[in-house]
Amino acid sequence: MFDIHAAEFWDPTKVDAELRRVYDICAGCRRCVGLCPSFKVMFDRIDADAVDGDVAKLPAADVEEVVHLCYQCKLCYNHCPYTPPHRWQVDFPRLMLRARAADARQNGVSFQNRLLGNTERVGKLGSLTAPLSNWANELAVHRAFVQAVAGIHRDRNLPKFHRETFTRWFTRRHRASRPGAADAPGAARSGEAAIPRVALFATCSVQYNQPAVGRAAVRVLERHGVDVALPEQRCCGMPYLDGGAMDQARALIRDNVKSLAAAARDGREIVALGPTCTYMLKREYPWLDGSEDARLVASCTRDVFEFLARLRAEGRLDTNFVKPAGAIAYHVPCHLRAQNIGTKSAEVLRAIPGADVTVIEKCSAVDGTWGFKKEYYELSLKVAQPLFDAIGATGAPRTATDCPLAALQIAQGTGVTPSHPIQILAEAYGLETD
């Protein structure tokens, strides 16, 4: 059903038949009715008098509308009682990806999706021209032009670019020496545990827009005696998948699999700083690449707080904090919830003296590139309103989220710019965070 090498995967007739099969199952269940606009619209269209519950009568435009409303939060997969190995084999998120990919192969990838999917090109150009790029993105005339040409809503707040990328900082800082560099990799003195070694997957957001998050992560990991390496890496591929650009996404994935698998074979855990990238490496790489190396990468990948929570469980988390944390409204990103690993960030933050962490499990509805598009910008804010309300209800002076796009949405809806939890942890240790 989801074998990308099979001809039927790309066959529009087969795709339509599978969409209608799954829609029919969903219509009989309706467990996901409140999750996202895809399900609400699907059920509204199926219940229309002209259709009256018969999915075979559903107009092609309505079938397609449901596909485009999916923003790949992945939460419906966890809610669904019919996922594999159930005989009905329902995997709604991957079916939506399949439908987009098949349409893109038949009709081409739109300019909007090519632009939004190519985060590397946008990031390199934005960082190279910073701070001019940031100034231009604040100009109404420029934003109107971007909306007209690229379809990015003129009111959507955009991430800032930094002239010094995270890789440039990491290379400059680590050129001279690293903690543990005098020892052989993974070597330990007699009676001591081996030095933990990780390969950091920084993410495009950290690379170009939030290098401070990467710097905080490196400093926190090094405080715990972790040897941190930064292998060659590219975009995880999810932005291209959002627009159905499967070939472009798989090219990026192949490059990442090659370098990350080499790091894993060298004894390093792969630690990612963004939940979407972590999800991609763990769940989608084995499917989209299919190689033994991709499965190795998936098995060795951890979210940064998944890694730190394990240190805490083993009694190895440094608790010598110098600054209390106070009240924090912590938003759990959908792509962390979809990994079924619990709320590791909140667990670790609660180790800080004075930390009062309120966990909020509400969708930010900006996932990937969807919330940037002019067609869905206002809907994304509407869907995210319960998140904004929940943050305001806590009265907490500080908001945190692991997801950079959720942070943009929260800032847009509340006027408060969230921190990444790793920045809060670094501050509590008294480490540099700029």
HUJO-V564742 format. One record per pair of residues at least 4 apart in sequence whose ideal C-beta (glycine too) atoms are under 6 Angstrom apart, sorted by the first residue. I is the first residue (numbers start at 0). J is the second residue. If there is no record, write none. Layout:
i = (I | I)
j = (J | J)
This chain:
i = (0 | 1 | 2 | 3 | 7 | 9 | 9 | 11 | 14 | 14 | 18 | 19 | 21 | 21 | 22 | 22 | 23 | 24 | 24 | 26 | 30 | 31 | 31 | 31 | 32 | 34 | 34 | 34 | 36 | 36 | 37 | 37 | 37 | 40 | 40 | 40 | 41 | 42 | 44 | 45 | 50 | 50 | 57 | 57 | 66 | 66 | 69 | 70 | 70 | 71 | 71 | 71 | 72 | 72 | 72 | 73 | 73 | 74 | 75 | 75 | 76 | 76 | 79 | 81 | 81 | 81 | 82 | 83 | 96 | 99 | 100 | 100 | 102 | 102 | 103 | 103 | 108 | 108 | 108 | 108 | 111 | 111 | 112 | 112 | 114 | 115 | 116 | 116 | 116 | 116 | 118 | 118 | 118 | 118 | 119 | 121 | 122 | 122 | 125 | 125 | 126 | 126 | 126 | 128 | 129 | 129 | 129 | 132 | 133 | 133 | 135 | 136 | 142 | 143 | 145 | 145 | 146 | 146 | 150 | 150 | 151 | 152 | 152 | 155 | 155 | 156 | 156 | 158 | 160 | 161 | 163 | 163 | 164 | 164 | 165 | 165 | 165 | 165 | 165 | 168 | 169 | 169 | 173 | 176 | 178 | 179 | 179 | 182 | 185 | 185 | 185 | 187 | 187 | 187 | 194 | 195 | 196 | 196 | 196 | 197 | 197 | 197 | 197 | 197 | 198 | 198 | 198 | 198 | 198 | 199 | 199 | 199 | 200 | 200 | 200 | 200 | 201 | 201 | 201 | 201 | 202 | 202 | 202 | 203 | 204 | 204 | 204 | 205 | 205 | 205 | 205 | 209 | 212 | 215 | 215 | 215 | 215 | 216 | 216 | 216 | 217 | 218 | 218 | 219 | 219 | 219 | 220 | 220 | 222 | 223 | 230 | 230 | 231 | 232 | 233 | 233 | 233 | 234 | 235 | 235 | 236 | 236 | 236 | 237 | 237 | 237 | 238 | 239 | 239 | 239 | 240 | 241 | 241 | 244 | 249 | 252 | 252 | 252 | 255 | 256 | 256 | 256 | 256 | 256 | 259 | 259 | 260 | 260 | 260 | 262 | 263 | 263 | 268 | 268 | 269 | 269 | 270 | 270 | 270 | 271 | 271 | 272 | 274 | 274 | 274 | 274 | 274 | 275 | 277 | 278 | 278 | 279 | 280 | 280 | 280 | 281 | 281 | 283 | 284 | 284 | 284 | 284 | 285 | 285 | 285 | 288 | 301 | 301 | 304 | 304 | 304 | 304 | 305 | 305 | 307 | 308 | 308 | 308 | 310 | 310 | 311 | 311 | 320 | 320 | 320 | 321 | 322 | 322 | 323 | 323 | 324 | 324 | 324 | 324 | 325 | 326 | 326 | 327 | 327 | 327 | 327 | 328 | 328 | 328 | 328 | 328 | 329 | 329 | 329 | 329 | 330 | 330 | 330 | 331 | 331 | 331 | 331 | 332 | 332 | 332 | 333 | 342 | 344 | 344 | 345 | 345 | 348 | 348 | 348 | 349 | 349 | 351 | 357 | 359 | 361 | 361 | 361 | 363 | 363 | 363 | 363 | 364 | 364 | 364 | 365 | 365 | 365 | 365 | 369 | 370 | 375 | 383 | 383 | 387 | 387 | 390 | 390 | 398 | 398 | 399 | 399 | 399 | 399 | 400 | 400 | 400 | 406 | 409 | 409 | 410 | 418 | 418 | 422 | 425 | 425 | 426)
j = (88 | 93 | 8 | 8 | 13 | 101 | 104 | 101 | 98 | 101 | 62 | 54 | 89 | 94 | 41 | 54 | 54 | 87 | 89 | 45 | 78 | 38 | 75 | 78 | 38 | 38 | 74 | 75 | 40 | 68 | 65 | 68 | 69 | 64 | 65 | 68 | 65 | 46 | 61 | 50 | 56 | 57 | 61 | 62 | 95 | 98 | 95 | 366 | 369 | 92 | 366 | 367 | 333 | 362 | 366 | 92 | 337 | 333 | 79 | 91 | 82 | 92 | 89 | 85 | 87 | 89 | 89 | 88 | 240 | 243 | 243 | 245 | 106 | 243 | 108 | 243 | 112 | 113 | 242 | 244 | 149 | 150 | 116 | 242 | 149 | 368 | 238 | 239 | 242 | 244 | 122 | 203 | 234 | 238 | 234 | 125 | 203 | 207 | 132 | 160 | 160 | 164 | 207 | 132 | 133 | 160 | 162 | 160 | 159 | 160 | 141 | 157 | 153 | 153 | 149 | 151 | 153 | 373 | 372 | 373 | 371 | 373 | 376 | 371 | 376 | 407 | 411 | 208 | 207 | 210 | 167 | 168 | 206 | 207 | 201 | 205 | 206 | 210 | 213 | 210 | 173 | 229 | 177 | 180 | 221 | 194 | 226 | 186 | 193 | 196 | 266 | 191 | 192 | 193 | 226 | 225 | 226 | 266 | 267 | 225 | 227 | 267 | 268 | 270 | 228 | 230 | 262 | 267 | 269 | 227 | 229 | 270 | 232 | 269 | 271 | 276 | 205 | 206 | 213 | 272 | 272 | 273 | 276 | 234 | 208 | 209 | 403 | 209 | 212 | 213 | 272 | 403 | 419 | 421 | 422 | 425 | 432 | 272 | 303 | 421 | 227 | 425 | 430 | 421 | 424 | 425 | 225 | 227 | 317 | 317 | 258 | 262 | 258 | 255 | 251 | 254 | 255 | 251 | 276 | 279 | 248 | 251 | 252 | 275 | 279 | 367 | 368 | 244 | 247 | 248 | 248 | 367 | 368 | 248 | 287 | 284 | 287 | 288 | 259 | 260 | 288 | 292 | 293 | 296 | 269 | 296 | 292 | 295 | 296 | 267 | 295 | 299 | 299 | 301 | 299 | 300 | 301 | 303 | 306 | 276 | 277 | 303 | 332 | 334 | 335 | 401 | 402 | 334 | 302 | 282 | 334 | 283 | 284 | 296 | 300 | 297 | 300 | 287 | 288 | 293 | 296 | 297 | 293 | 294 | 297 | 293 | 305 | 306 | 308 | 343 | 344 | 347 | 340 | 343 | 347 | 343 | 346 | 347 | 315 | 316 | 316 | 347 | 351 | 352 | 427 | 429 | 426 | 427 | 352 | 353 | 351 | 353 | 354 | 427 | 353 | 355 | 395 | 356 | 395 | 397 | 399 | 357 | 390 | 393 | 395 | 398 | 345 | 356 | 358 | 399 | 359 | 400 | 405 | 335 | 336 | 342 | 360 | 401 | 402 | 405 | 362 | 358 | 401 | 420 | 356 | 358 | 354 | 356 | 420 | 354 | 356 | 427 | 393 | 389 | 385 | 386 | 389 | 383 | 386 | 405 | 408 | 379 | 382 | 383 | 370 | 379 | 404 | 408 | 375 | 379 | 379 | 408 | 412 | 412 | 413 | 398 | 413 | 415 | 417 | 417 | 418 | 420 | 423 | 405 | 406 | 417 | 417 | 413 | 417 | 416 | 422 | 423 | 432 | 430 | 432 | 432)
